[in-house]
Amino acid sequence: MDKYDIVIIGAGIIGLSIAFELKKRDSSLALAILEKESQVAQHSSGRNSGVLHAGFYYTADSLKARFTRDGNTEMTNYCLDRGIKINRCGKLVVATSVEEIQGLEELKRRADRNGVNLLWVDEREAAQIEPNIRTVEKALYSPTTSSVDPMEVCQKLKETLIQMRVDIFFNTPYTGYKNGLVMAGELKIKADYIINAAGLYADKIAHDFNFGKKYTIIPFKGVYLKYTKNKTDIRTNIYPVPNLANPFLGVHFTKTVDGNIKIGPTAIPAFWRENYLGMQNFNIGEFLLVAGYEMKLFITNSFNFRSLASNEMKKYNRRHFIQLAEKMVRHLDKDGFGDYLRPGIRAQLLNKESLELVQDFIIEGDNRTLHILNAVSPAFTCAFPFARFVIDKMIELKRN
């Protein structure tokens, strides 16, 4: 039986970042990470867009606003300092109608309150940044938005943690907690403190410790389509004005770290937590639970779930999917798209009492365990400052 000061469940970007920050603070800590997959970042952390967001979508009183703003700078510097590829191509947010200009104005107000550099540009200036852009009257330009390869970042963190003498156990799924022991795979581990960063399964693990009882994860599937004709038709990330009532940013153009172009993602309600392709990873228990809550959301139409689900399901139609992106550019070869890329699942927390999506970070814990219930998008950008926040919260809880 092994014994550790702290055991982290989950080797996604959040678990890795927390371990990194813990070791920077105290190199003598005996620290272990438990991961059910054979490698780091096999779910949300390795399947996201790779965009380092600037932090202007979120209200100033949210944790996301602060962590995204600071995380953008920190993750950019981390990549530059360690030779990790980064494409500092920026982002344009465009209006496809006069009515959408009000949405741009709200984003600019949020950027100003959050201390984020976001610039007004007219149509001529926008065309200088992106000649293919189509916008009405003006657009917003984010010079600090970048693209990275999230797997490369997570692999670098893993290598660094191994050098820092962190034990990472792969193919070791958490199975339970009993008599002070964490059961994971064939291991039984004594942990003075447990940090649950299990992403899609964080709520289920939290329930074992009587935390997060009023929440459950509702999975949403994100799919991207690659533009294979060339790498030159789009220079920068291009986003629409989002519906700020929900946490999804709409179909947009992403300029990847290697210069490729993709459109997406969808936010299609999924029916089990790892519902990536077909019946892969089907779990009847998860299906019944998730489908039950999605039926409740459909009946009550909470946060306009019916229209959200309907609009997202339409995106399975390839032509419709492309047409949504086409509105933001002057020319695009509809036949220039190749295959769909590897899908991802957003682990979106639902408040079971109010039937509302939780749009900010949620953590709960005590002097023995801490549970990251909602590492909400853009958690990848937020990872470093959020890790410090989690550790500070752990220290506070251990004192009480």
C-alpha positions in Angstrom: 0.0 0.0 0.0 1.4 3.4 -1.1 0.9 6.6 1.0 0.8 10.1 -0.4 0.3 13.6 0.9 -2.0 14.4 -1.9 -3.7 12.2 -4.5 -5.2 13.8 -7.6 -7.8 12.0 -9.6 -7.6 12.8 -13.3 -4.7 13.6 -15.6 -6.3 16.3 -17.8 -5.1 19.8 -17.9 -6.6 20.7 -14.6 -5.1 17.7 -12.7 -1.7 18.2 -14.3 -1.7 22.0 -13.6 -2.7 21.5 -9.9 0.2 19.0 -9.5 2.6 21.4 -11.2 1.6 24.2 -8.9 1.7 22.0 -5.8 5.3 20.9 -6.6 6.4 24.5 -7.3 5.1 25.4 -3.8 6.6 22.4 -2.0 8.9 20.1 -3.8 9.0 17.6 -0.9 5.3 16.7 -1.3 4.5 13.0 -2.0 2.1 13.4 -4.9 0.3 11.0 -7.1 -2.1 11.3 -10.1 -4.6 8.5 -10.9 -5.7 8.3 -14.5 -8.2 5.8 -15.9 -6.8 6.1 -19.5 -3.4 5.0 -20.8 -2.2 8.5 -21.4 -2.9 12.1 -20.3 -5.6 14.4 -21.7 -7.6 11.7 -23.5 -10.9 13.5 -23.0 -11.9 17.2 -22.9 -8.3 18.4 -22.4 -7.0 16.8 -25.5 -10.1 17.2 -27.7 -10.8 20.9 -27.3 -10.2 23.6 -30.0 -6.7 24.5 -28.8 -7.7 28.2 -28.6 -6.3 30.3 -25.8 -9.1 32.7 -25.1 -8.7 36.3 -24.0 -11.5 36.5 -21.5 -14.0 39.0 -22.8 -17.1 36.7 -23.0 -17.7 36.6 -19.2 -19.2 38.9 -16.7 -16.6 40.7 -14.5 -17.9 39.0 -11.3 -17.2 35.5 -12.6 -14.2 33.4 -11.8 -13.9 32.6 -15.5 -13.3 36.2 -16.4 -10.3 36.5 -14.1 -8.8 33.1 -14.8 -9.2 33.4 -18.6 -7.6 36.8 -18.7 -4.6 35.7 -16.5 -4.5 32.2 -17.9 -4.1 33.5 -21.5 -0.9 35.4 -20.5 0.4 32.5 -18.4 -0.2 29.8 -20.9 1.2 31.9 -23.7 4.4 32.5 -21.7 4.6 28.8 -20.7 4.5 27.8 -24.4 7.0 30.4 -25.4 9.4 29.6 -22.6 9.4 25.8 -23.3 9.4 25.9 -27.1 5.8 24.6 -27.4 4.2 25.6 -30.7 1.8 28.6 -30.5 0.0 30.4 -33.3 -0.5 34.0 -32.2 -3.0 34.7 -34.9 -5.7 36.7 -32.9 -9.5 36.6 -33.3 -12.2 38.6 -35.0 -15.8 38.6 -33.6 -18.1 39.7 -36.4 -21.7 40.9 -36.8 -23.8 39.2 -39.5 -26.6 41.8 -39.1 -27.1 45.3 -37.7 -29.0 43.7 -34.7 -25.9 41.8 -33.7 -23.9 45.0 -33.2 -25.5 45.3 -29.8 -24.0 41.9 -29.0 -20.5 43.2 -30.0 -21.1 46.3 -27.8 -21.8 44.0 -24.8 -18.7 42.0 -25.4 -16.6 45.2 -25.5 -18.2 46.4 -22.2 -17.3 43.0 -20.6 -13.7 43.2 -22.0 -13.3 46.7 -20.5 -14.5 45.6 -17.1 -12.3 42.5 -17.2 -9.2 44.4 -18.2 -8.9 42.5 -21.5 -7.4 44.1 -24.6 -10.3 44.1 -27.2 -10.3 46.5 -30.1 -13.0 48.0 -32.3 -12.2 47.8 -36.0 -14.2 49.0 -38.9 -14.9 46.9 -42.0 -11.7 48.2 -43.7 -9.5 47.5 -40.7 -11.1 44.1 -40.3 -10.3 43.3 -43.9 -6.6 44.2 -43.3 -6.5 41.6 -40.5 -8.5 39.0 -42.5 -9.2 39.8 -46.1 -11.9 37.1 -46.3 -14.0 38.6 -43.4 -17.6 39.6 -43.8 -19.0 41.8 -41.1 -21.6 44.6 -40.8 -20.1 48.0 -40.1 -17.5 46.9 -37.6 -16.0 44.0 -35.7 -14.0 43.3 -32.5 -10.4 42.2 -32.7 -8.7 40.2 -29.9 -4.9 40.4 -30.5 -4.1 38.1 -27.6 -6.1 35.1 -28.7 -3.8 32.2 -29.9 -3.9 28.6 -30.8 -1.9 25.7 -29.4 -1.8 21.9 -29.6 -3.5 21.0 -26.2 -1.9 17.5 -26.3 1.6 19.0 -26.7 1.0 21.2 -23.7 -0.3 18.3 -21.6 2.6 16.0 -22.6 5.1 18.7 -21.7 3.4 19.0 -18.3 3.5 15.3 -17.8 7.3 15.2 -18.6 7.9 18.0 -16.2 5.9 16.4 -13.4 7.8 13.1 -13.8 11.0 15.1 -13.4 9.5 16.6 -10.3 9.0 13.1 -8.9 5.2 13.0 -9.2 3.9 9.4 -9.6 1.4 9.1 -12.4 -0.6 5.9 -12.5 -2.2 5.2 -15.9 -4.9 2.6 -16.6 -5.9 3.1 -13.0 -9.6 4.1 -12.7 -11.0 5.3 -9.4 -13.4 2.7 -8.1 -14.1 3.8 -4.5 -13.0 5.1 -1.1 -13.2 3.0 2.1 -11.5 3.3 5.5 -9.3 6.1 4.4 -8.1 4.3 1.3 -8.5 5.3 -2.4 -9.3 2.3 -4.5 -8.1 2.7 -8.1 -7.5 -0.2 -10.5 -5.5 -2.8 -8.5 -4.1 -0.1 -6.2 -5.1 0.8 -2.6 -3.6 4.2 -1.7 -3.5 6.0 1.5 -4.0 9.7 0.9 -3.8 12.6 3.4 -5.8 14.7 0.9 -7.7 13.9 -2.3 -8.3 16.4 -5.1 -11.0 15.2 -7.6 -10.3 16.6 -11.1 -12.0 13.8 -13.0 -13.9 15.9 -15.5 -16.7 13.9 -17.0 -16.9 11.8 -13.8 -16.1 14.5 -11.2 -19.7 14.6 -10.0 -20.0 10.9 -9.5 -16.8 10.8 -7.5 -17.9 13.8 -5.5 -21.1 12.0 -4.6 -19.0 9.2 -2.9 -17.8 11.9 -0.5 -21.3 13.5 -0.1 -20.4 16.6 -2.1 -22.0 17.9 -5.3 -25.3 16.3 -4.5 -27.4 18.9 -6.2 -25.4 18.6 -9.4 -25.0 16.2 -12.3 -23.0 16.3 -15.5 -24.9 16.6 -18.8 -22.6 15.9 -21.7 -22.6 17.9 -24.9 -20.8 16.7 -28.0 -18.5 19.0 -29.9 -17.6 18.2 -33.5 -15.2 20.0 -35.9 -15.0 19.8 -39.7 -11.6 20.3 -41.3 -11.1 22.6 -44.4 -8.7 20.7 -46.6 -8.6 22.8 -49.7 -5.8 25.0 -48.3 -4.4 26.8 -45.3 -4.7 30.3 -46.7 -8.4 31.1 -47.1 -8.5 32.1 -43.4 -5.7 33.9 -41.5 -7.2 34.3 -38.1 -9.9 32.9 -35.8 -13.4 34.2 -36.8 -16.2 34.0 -34.3 -19.9 35.0 -34.4 -21.7 37.0 -31.7 -22.7 34.3 -29.2 -25.9 33.8 -27.3 -24.6 34.9 -23.9 -27.5 33.1 -22.2 -25.8 29.7 -22.7 -22.1 28.7 -22.5 -21.7 27.8 -26.1 -19.9 30.2 -28.6 -21.5 29.0 -31.9 -19.9 27.6 -35.0 -16.7 29.5 -35.8 -13.5 29.3 -37.8 -10.4 28.1 -35.8 -6.9 28.7 -37.2 -5.0 25.8 -35.6 -1.4 25.9 -34.3 -0.2 24.3 -37.6 -2.1 26.7 -39.8 -5.0 24.5 -40.7 -8.6 25.7 -40.8 -11.5 24.1 -39.1 -15.1 25.0 -38.4 -17.2 24.1 -35.3 -17.9 23.1 -32.8 -21.4 21.7 -32.3 -22.9 21.5 -28.8 -25.2 18.5 -29.5 -26.7 16.9 -26.4 -25.1 13.6 -25.9 -26.7 10.5 -24.3 -23.8 9.2 -22.1 -20.6 10.7 -20.9 -18.2 9.3 -23.5 -20.7 9.2 -26.4 -18.1 10.1 -29.0 -18.9 7.8 -31.9 -21.9 5.5 -32.5 -22.5 3.1 -29.6 -18.8 3.3 -28.5 -18.5 3.3 -24.6 -22.3 2.9 -24.2 -23.3 2.7 -20.6 -27.0 1.9 -19.9 -27.0 3.5 -16.4 -25.5 6.7 -17.8 -27.9 6.7 -20.7 -31.0 6.4 -18.5 -29.8 9.1 -16.2 -28.7 11.6 -18.9 -31.7 10.9 -21.1 -34.0 11.4 -18.1 -32.6 14.9 -17.3 -32.6 15.8 -21.0 -36.3 14.9 -21.1 -36.9 17.1 -18.1 -35.1 20.0 -19.8 -37.1 19.4 -23.0 -40.5 19.4 -21.1 -39.7 22.4 -19.0 -37.7 24.1 -21.8 -35.3 25.4 -19.2 -32.7 27.8 -20.8 -34.6 27.3 -24.1 -33.3 23.7 -24.3 -35.8 22.7 -27.0 -34.5 25.3 -29.5 -30.9 24.7 -28.5 -31.2 20.9 -29.0 -33.1 21.4 -32.3 -30.6 23.8 -33.7 -27.6 21.7 -32.6 -29.1 18.5 -34.1 -29.4 20.3 -37.4 -25.6 20.6 -37.4 -25.4 16.9 -38.2 -26.3 18.0 -41.7 -23.0 18.8 -43.2 -24.3 21.4 -45.7 -26.1 23.3 -42.9 -23.0 23.1 -40.7 -20.9 24.7 -43.5 -23.6 27.4 -44.2 -23.4 28.6 -40.6 -19.7 29.3 -41.0 -20.1 30.7 -44.5 -22.1 33.7 -43.2 -18.9 35.2 -41.7 -16.6 35.1 -44.8 -16.7 36.4 -48.4 -15.8 33.2 -50.1 -15.5 29.6 -49.1 -15.3 26.5 -51.2 -18.2 24.3 -49.8 -16.6 21.3 -51.4 -13.2 22.1 -49.8 -14.0 20.4 -46.5 -12.6 17.0 -45.6 -13.4 14.7 -42.7 -14.8 15.4 -39.3 -12.2 15.6 -36.7 -12.0 13.7 -33.4 -15.1 14.7 -31.4 -15.0 16.0 -27.8 -17.5 16.0 -25.0 -18.0 19.1 -22.8 -18.6 18.0 -19.2 -21.4 20.6 -18.5 -22.7 20.8 -14.9 -26.5 20.9 -14.4 -28.1 22.1 -11.2 -30.7 19.4 -10.7 -32.9 21.7 -8.5 -33.2 24.7 -10.9 -32.5 22.8 -14.1 -30.0 25.5 -15.2 -26.6 25.0 -16.7 -23.9 26.2 -14.3 -21.7 28.7 -16.2 -18.8 29.2 -13.7 -16.3 27.1 -11.9 -17.7 25.2 -8.9 -15.6 23.5 -6.3 -16.7 21.9 -3.0 -14.7 20.1 -0.2 -13.6 19.8 3.3 -10.4 19.2 5.3 -9.9 15.8 3.6 -11.1 16.1 0.0 -11.8 18.8 -2.7 -13.9 18.3 -5.8 -13.8 20.3 -9.0 -17.4 19.9 -10.1 -17.4 22.3 -13.1 -14.1 22.9 -14.8 -16.1 24.8 -17.4 -14.8 26.0 -20.8 -12.4 27.7 -21.3 -10.8 25.6 -18.6 -7.7 24.9 -20.7 -6.9 28.6 -20.9 -7.7 29.0 -17.2 -5.7 26.1 -16.0 -2.7 27.8 -14.3 -4.5 30.5 -12.3 -7.4 28.1 -11.5 -4.9 25.6 -10.1 -3.6 28.2 -7.7 -7.2 29.0 -6.7 -7.9 25.3 -6.0 -4.8 24.9 -3.9 -5.5 28.1 -1.9 -9.0 26.7 -1.3 -7.5 23.4 -0.2 -5.2 25.2 2.3 -8.2 27.1 3.7 -10.3 24.0 4.1 -7.5 22.0 5.8 -7.2 24.8 8.4 -10.9 24.4 9.4 
